[in-house]
Amino acid sequence: MKWLWYTLSLILVVLILINNPKTDTLRTFSGTNKLFTNSSEASTILEILTWSSASLFLCFTIILRIYTTY
């Protein structure tokens, strides 16, 4: 279960680094890959993914703390 916690923490770091409101990386990302129709949709999806990952990270932290023995 710890490997899932580590993986989730790396994903969260990457999502936070991508989510920079001052840059226009989402527009160029959506333009090159055609994943999103506009940058506001990409920002919304990225924000949802970031908050979900942060919530899961906190839940896994609590669960691992409860089940970890000294």
Buried (B, 14 or more C-beta within 10 A) or exposed (E): EEEEBEEBBEBBEEBEEBBEEEEEBBBEBBEEEEEBEEBEEBBEBBEEBBEEBBEBBEEBEEEEEEEEEE
